[in-house]
Amino acid sequence: MSEASACHGVASGDPLTTQVIIWTRVSPRIAGSDVTVTWKVATDSALTNVIKRGSLKTGPSRDHTVKVDVTGLKPGTIYYYGFSVGTETSTIGRTQTAPATGGERLNIALVSCSNFPAGWFNAYQAIARRGDVDLVLHVGDYIYEYGPGEYATEWGKTVGRVPEPPKEITTLSDYRLRYAQYRTDPDLQAAHACAPWMVTWDDHETSNDAYKDGAENNNPSTEGPWNLRKAAALQAYYEWMPLRNPAPGKSFEAINRTFDWGDLATIVMLETRVLARTFQLDYATDLEPGLFDVTSGKPVKITDPARLSGLDPRNLPQGVMALPDIAGFKEKKLNDPSREMLGESQQAWLAEALTKSVKSGKKWQVLGNQVIMGRVTSPNFNAGLPPTVLEAIAKARPQTKAFFELSQFDVPFNLDAWDGYPAARERLYASAKAAGARLIVCTGDTHAAWANTLKDAGGEVRGVEFGGTSVTSPSIADTFANFGLEGAALNELITRANPEVEWHEETKRGYTLVSITPESVRGDFMELDTVKSKTFLVTKATSWETTYGPKPQGLVAV
Ligand SMILES: [Fe+2]
């Protein structure tokens, strides 16, 4: 809302049984001035039957954003809300509270990776049009930090979707301006206005491949200390997103929180980036070569110190080769139990939340999770891809060629995913098992869609994962398409190499509708034919379902 016109729309989120957050932003005529905003909540869309109202001041200290935690509402009820400054009024939003008991169906629209310059927000428009969405679950990469000319910004130039400010964002005012730009998008505004959202961030709300003490895309010598950049990014996030501010004494980083939806489900929002995540491993630096005896045809690592001391790596005798020491990498680094995703205190909090949820009779435990949890081992690309494609990639992308060499050795496909932190994943699974949880893991990050059956190290099913594709961000299939590889071939290679992956689609943008009932949870994978035109078609690619049973069940196609 502006004192002159509607600019950034309205939003709501974090519904409890009697509370919900409502949000807007005032764009003042006079920069720097404080403004009094009034708000009202009603039971009708014309805002005539008002049941709650109030006013508050906003100003430059919070970028003129307005966030109200409306209390005293009725459980399981639809409400409408709006704001005004003087005679100027905002658009009207629709929201709802969580039911206190029961709950026959919960429809969640799962989204992630909404990159403004990479395409039109058609997925958001499709969600707003449905009319049956109870919650929008955004699991991260709501914004991207890049400047013009950087990742996925090329197409945006042709239609005026150029990042604002026109640089990589690093300061509080930069992050604020980036949110303000995204929120001018009418499709995003419509998705916010249609239902309450539950949000958690991934890396791009701060910077690419963020972890506790830094990020791949943060150079402290030119972009300042990580802690300052992170603090700026998180402040803008809490100003602009419709989530409840942390409880007193809790830091902005502690975005992990839970919601109950009647007797149906508990939704647990996780934080796996800035609270505790250990630095990502990197094959280029963490995978050391070892000397192997290859005389039998099967490489055997030479560990005898006497034999090793007699070998000159620059002049190895026949039958001895220097090869990547995959077993050593897995044993010493990948499986190191000290590698963290949630951190000790969040893991303990999660264990308690799952136990409490199951004990209080909730059927399903839904995790709002950032990066893929299912095991995804790299397929053997050198054996699986056509020679013409391999040659083209080798010429243009030496790093990808090096990874393809490694891909014959059963290594994780993505070390930034839970696969890079297997001991932390087992800790999560162990707490789910101890609680008797039925995990429904809702994930983003990969710009590709996944239907995964999750199994612990002992091979027991712990739950299922719906990995939603991106709203707009391109996937690796877009990169590989430049070298003549069909998306379907890539999907097939990845699916065939991975027993936990039931279905996988790399080439389409869209959203996933996760429908939860007491008996089953179904994921409808919704695909757009394009994000490069405002005229688009949305179709259901496939549906996968898990049914409630005495033990967690995997996914089956329906
Ligand atoms: Fe992303």
Boltz pocket constraint, residues with backbone or C-beta under 6 A from the ligand:
constraints:
  - pocket:
      binder: B
      contacts: [[A, 112], [A, 113], [A, 140], [A, 141], [A, 204], [A, 445], [A, 446], [A, 447], [A, 473]]
      max_distance: 6.0
